Amino acid sequence: MYIYLRILGMSTSQLYRGSLSIIILKLLKENGEMYGYEITQRVKEMTQGDLTIKEGALYPALHKLEAAGHLTVTAKKVDNRVRKYYDITPKGKQETVNRLAELDEFLANMQRIINPKLSF
Amino acid sequence: MKVNESQIAELYAFTRKHYVEHYDLQTELVDHLAMAIEKQWAKNEHISFDKALQIEFKKFGVFGFMEVVEERQKALSKKYSKLIWKHLKEYFKLPKIILLLILTVVLYYLIELAIVDRLVLTILLALSLLAYVVDAVIHVKRNKAKKNNGEKKWMFEEIIRSYGSGLWLFFVPVQGINILNSTDVEFAVKSPVFIAVFSFVFILLLMVSYIIQFEIPKKAEHYLEETYPEYKLVD
């Protein structure tokens, strides 16, 4: 995907920004509840530091998903402070499925455009 | 090395200095910054608290916390509109729909009467104004009581209270009567359908005002706890 983006002349961060909510939903679906900082670190680990989520974009995305009913929040007292954990709702799970299907379709179409298979 | 109590207080002050007014957002950002600073210390113990904080703050970009605050406001406004819808939908189910229909019918006949008799219209207008004044007094009292209640501000609470004291809402019904009064009364006389639709919309608007001013603020604690699980953890 990285290469395709380069070809398209888009910066990776631009495209990922649009996909941030999918990344969040998918992570929560697989890992269960997480807090903001944990999400940034997990993404960094998974992409070997290639992709870092901007803090200024992460929280807006989390709050938007929460307002839409895709996430729920719980709070726990950890050390000497309060930590907010996000978890995915059934509605959010459905949304993940839909959005991943969309993304798959998008990638498949990009493949077709960039790598047309010649058939005779 | 862990971020200590007084440093947490410093972080709260730091978020306030950078225009994060509301305690809910402050808390989330403070935890984030504290985690990130601890992570830096794990790599390099000698880095100072202030230096580590500056490094982390830079990661939020040139606008600092502004975007986070703005987007939070948007998300919560959306949540609030949804809440109004949820309440309004109740008026289309039993038993509340009976109230809605009865009020519509009553208003319908009142308007019919009013067309015959201007006095009724004047009384209606006077009643609306009276309701407005009473409402204003209630809100001034309520807000005063609220202000003495500590200094932690919760964004959703502010949205509920500020819309809840949206006195302009009561102007909507008053305006409605005005419009009916000054414009096409002839048309209204001829068309019962017009009066019926007008009555229904008018009552619906009244219901929305009622929801915003009374129903939601009354359940504010419940909605706040739902929005802010940390609401109960502090204080």
Chai-1 contact restraints between the chains, C-beta under 6 A:
chainA,res_idxA,chainB,res_idxB,connection_type,confidence,min_distance_angstrom,max_distance_angstrom,comment,restraint_id
A,G36,B,H32,contact,1.0,0.0,6.0,A-B,restraint_1
A,Y37,B,H32,contact,1.0,0.0,6.0,A-B,restraint_2
A,Y37,B,M35,contact,1.0,0.0,6.0,A-B,restraint_3
A,E55,B,K59,contact,1.0,0.0,6.0,A-B,restraint_4
A,E55,B,F60,contact,1.0,0.0,6.0,A-B,restraint_5
A,G56,B,F60,contact,1.0,0.0,6.0,A-B,restraint_6
A,G56,B,G61,contact,1.0,0.0,6.0,A-B,restraint_7
A,G56,B,E67,contact,1.0,0.0,6.0,A-B,restraint_8
A,Y59,B,V68,contact,1.0,0.0,6.0,A-B,restraint_9
A,P60,B,V68,contact,1.0,0.0,6.0,A-B,restraint_10
A,P60,B,E71,contact,1.0,0.0,6.0,A-B,restraint_11
A,H63,B,R72,contact,1.0,0.0,6.0,A-B,restraint_12
A,H63,B,A75,contact,1.0,0.0,6.0,A-B,restraint_13
A,K64,B,A75,contact,1.0,0.0,6.0,A-B,restraint_14
A,A67,B,A75,contact,1.0,0.0,6.0,A-B,restraint_15
A,A67,B,K78,contact,1.0,0.0,6.0,A-B,restraint_16
A,A67,B,K79,contact,1.0,0.0,6.0,A-B,restraint_17
A,V73,B,P229,contact,1.0,0.0,6.0,A-B,restraint_18
A,T74,B,P229,contact,1.0,0.0,6.0,A-B,restraint_19
A,A75,B,P229,contact,1.0,0.0,6.0,A-B,restraint_20
A,A75,B,E230,contact,1.0,0.0,6.0,A-B,restraint_21
A,A75,B,L233,contact,1.0,0.0,6.0,A-B,restraint_22
A,K77,B,L233,contact,1.0,0.0,6.0,A-B,restraint_23
A,N80,B,E5,contact,1.0,0.0,6.0,A-B,restraint_24
A,N80,B,I8,contact,1.0,0.0,6.0,A-B,restraint_25
A,R81,B,I8,contact,1.0,0.0,6.0,A-B,restraint_26
A,R81,B,D31,contact,1.0,0.0,6.0,A-B,restraint_27
A,V82,B,T27,contact,1.0,0.0,6.0,A-B,restraint_28
A,V82,B,E230,contact,1.0,0.0,6.0,A-B,restraint_29
A,V82,B,L233,contact,1.0,0.0,6.0,A-B,restraint_30
A,R83,B,D31,contact,1.0,0.0,6.0,A-B,restraint_31
A,K84,B,E28,contact,1.0,0.0,6.0,A-B,restraint_32
